[in-house]
Amino acid sequence: MEDPVADAAFLPLADRICAHAEALMRRGEIAELRAWCETAPPPLRRLQPQLSMWLAWALVLGPAPRQAETHVRDAETRLAQLERAGKPHLAARLNFPSIRGQLALIRAIAARRAGQAAAAERWLALARKTVPADDAVLAGVIESQSSLLARDRGALDDAGRGMRTAAMRGETSRHGLLQVTALDGLAALSLRDGDPGRAEDLARRARLLAELQGPGLSDFLSEDTRAL
């Protein structure tokens, strides 16, 4: 049986761990993010579904994106348990729409990386409906992923507009994932537009930024950027 007093005692630690995980994600330190989440005590995941979510992020951005699904489901299960338990002191600390929106976005990225465009579109649509309207960073990540899907189906004008918007949001927020994704996407679009010089410059910037932020985020770079 769960002990609400013990829950309350663990909450400050769980909150600090989650805050550090979010900072690692913002900086794009994906390998460190994975290690941090994997070493967190298992009981804390019951109190903070975000720990499973951050671990899913680390996996979907790495070389084995399909592994993220297990932790997405774990986060969903723990969210549902907290909702059913009716514990205001726990639920008040969680932004349920943001977490659910991010879980949909993680699934969209995994589907896109697996070449499942239709599934990626469906999960992106859910993420758009679920993510809070004032979360500019997540809106930018959604925009960048939508642009990559548009690029893959040949809608280069739409892809370019969306990726430029994502790039501006990345520069404003200094969010590691968003910056690297936008530069990577713009490099691929420039290559397809017949501008190899600009494509090479953007690819170099994307690779340098990914490497400066620690090992892990480089795995997320596209084949176009790697070739350049």
QUIGI-V80901 format. One record per pair of residues at least 4 apart in sequence whose C-alpha atoms are under 7 Angstrom apart, sorted by the first residue. I is the first residue (numbers start at 1). J is the second residue. Records with the same first field share a line. If there is no record, write none. Layout:
I = J, J
//
This chain:
3 = 7
4 = 8
5 = 9
6 = 10
7 = 11
10 = 14
11 = 15
12 = 16
13 = 17
14 = 18, 44, 48
15 = 19
16 = 20
17 = 21
18 = 22, 50, 51
19 = 23
20 = 24
21 = 25, 33, 54
22 = 26
23 = 27
24 = 28, 29, 33
25 = 29, 30, 33
26 = 175, 176, 177
27 = 175, 176, 213
28 = 176, 177, 213, 217
29 = 33, 213, 214, 215, 216, 217
30 = 34, 58, 215, 216, 217
31 = 35, 215, 216
32 = 36
33 = 37, 58
34 = 38, 55, 58
35 = 39
36 = 40
37 = 51, 55
44 = 48
45 = 49, 51, 52
46 = 78
49 = 53, 75, 78, 79
50 = 54, 75, 99
51 = 55
52 = 56, 71, 72, 74, 75
53 = 57, 71, 72, 75, 103
54 = 58
55 = 59, 71
56 = 60, 68, 71, 72
57 = 61, 106
58 = 62
59 = 64, 65, 67, 68
60 = 64, 65, 66, 68, 106, 109, 110
61 = 65, 217, 219, 220
62 = 216, 217, 219, 220
63 = 219
65 = 110
66 = 110
68 = 72
69 = 73
70 = 74
71 = 75
72 = 76, 103
73 = 77
74 = 78
75 = 79
76 = 80
77 = 81
78 = 82
79 = 83
80 = 84
81 = 85
82 = 86, 87, 91
87 = 91
88 = 92
95 = 99
96 = 100
97 = 101, 130, 131, 132
98 = 102, 131, 132
99 = 103
100 = 104, 130
101 = 105, 127, 130, 131
102 = 106, 127
103 = 107
104 = 108, 123, 124, 126, 127
105 = 109, 123, 124, 127
106 = 110
107 = 111, 123
108 = 112, 119, 120, 121, 123, 124
109 = 113, 120
110 = 114
111 = 115, 116, 117, 119, 120
112 = 116, 117, 120
116 = 120
117 = 121, 149
118 = 122
119 = 123
120 = 124
121 = 125
122 = 126
123 = 127
124 = 128, 142
125 = 129
126 = 130
127 = 131
135 = 139
136 = 140
137 = 141, 169, 173
138 = 142
139 = 143
140 = 144, 166, 169, 178
141 = 145, 166, 178
142 = 146
143 = 147, 162, 163, 166
144 = 148, 162, 163, 166, 181, 182
145 = 149
146 = 150
147 = 151, 158, 159, 162, 163
148 = 152, 159, 185
149 = 153
150 = 154, 155, 156, 158, 159
151 = 155, 156, 159
155 = 159
156 = 160
157 = 161
158 = 162
159 = 163
160 = 164, 189
161 = 165
162 = 166
163 = 167, 182, 185, 186
164 = 168
165 = 169
166 = 170, 182
167 = 171, 179, 182, 183
168 = 172
169 = 173
170 = 174, 175, 178, 179
171 = 179
174 = 179
175 = 179
176 = 180
177 = 181
178 = 182
179 = 183
180 = 184, 206, 209, 210
181 = 185
182 = 186
183 = 187, 202, 203, 206
184 = 188, 202, 203, 206, 221, 222, 225
185 = 189
186 = 190, 202
187 = 191, 199, 200, 202, 203, 225
188 = 192, 199, 224, 225
189 = 193
190 = 194, 195, 196, 198, 199
191 = 195, 196, 199
195 = 199
196 = 200
197 = 201
198 = 202
199 = 203
200 = 204, 228
201 = 205
202 = 206
203 = 207, 225, 228
204 = 208
205 = 209
206 = 210
207 = 211, 218
208 = 212
209 = 213
210 = 214, 217, 218
211 = 215, 218
221 = 225, 226
222 = 226
223 = 227
224 = 228
//
